[in-house]
Amino acid sequence: MQQAIIGYHQDDEGHWVADLRCGHGQHVRHQPPMTSRPWILTEEGRRTFLGTELNCKKCEEGVTGLTLPGPSLEGPGRLIRGMTRLVRTDGETR
């Protein structure tokens, strides 16, 4: 099932994970030649791909998405609670 990217966070190993609208996460690695996603390496690149839809395998399997606490997931400047830090979709990190 296609789900839009609404934010990003890094896992405990420093790999980027796309936060999907459904509440699930999906790793988005740049590991050429197998996977080429150079856009994930920069803040500008990640911001460019917000709203892009990825196929969520967990949704296809019927796994319920997570409900993230805190501010709304809708609108500019929203906060996405990650595993290691908060990432604002307007580019500011905390």
N, C-alpha and C positions, 0 to 999 in steps of 0.2 A: 504494500500500500504506500503510495506517495505521500510524504510529509515534508513540510517546509522547514528549512533551517531557521531557527529563531535566535540562536546564540552559539557560543562555543565555550568550552572549558578544557583544561589539560588534566589528564589522569595522573595518577601517582608516579608514573614513569615519564611524564612530560609529553606524552602523545596527545595531539589535538582530537577532541571529540565534538562533533556537531550536536547541539541540543535541538531536538526536533519538536515541532508543534504538539505532537502527541504525548510528549513527556519522556520519550525514550532518547537515548544517545547513540550515536554511531561514530566510530573512529573514522577520521579522514586523514590518512597518512600520505605523505609524499615519499614513495620508495621506488624510484625508477630502477630498472625498466618495467617492473611489474605494475606499479601504480604511479601515474604522473599527476600530482596535484600541487604544483609549485605555489599556487595561490594561498595554500594553508600556512605558508611560512611567514607571511607578513600580515600585519593588522589590516592594512588596506585591502589585501587580497581576500582575507576572511570577510571583511565588511561587504565587499563586492558580491559575495555569494550568499549573503543573508536573503532568505526568501526562496532560494533554490530548493527544489524538491529532491529528496533522496528516497529510495525504496526502503521502508522500514520493515525488516524481517520480523521483528517482535510483534508489530501490529498484525502482520499476515498470520502469525502463529496464535493470535488472540490474546497476547499478553497485554494487560492493562497498563497504560502509561502512568508515569509518576506525576503527582501534583506537587509542583515546586512552591515552597512557601514564599511569602513576601510580595513584592509589587506585581502588578499585572504583567502578563506576558505580551500584551498588546501595546502598540504605540512606540514612538521614538524615545530613546533614552531609557528603555526598560532595563532592569537588572536581571541577569540570569545567574542563579546560584550554582557555581561549579564545585568540583570536588576539592580543588586546591585554592581557588580564589574567585572573587566576583569579577565578572567581565560585563561592562556596560556595552550595549550594542551601538552606542554613539562614540565608541572608541576609548573611553576612559576606563582604566583598570583600578582596582582597589585590592 
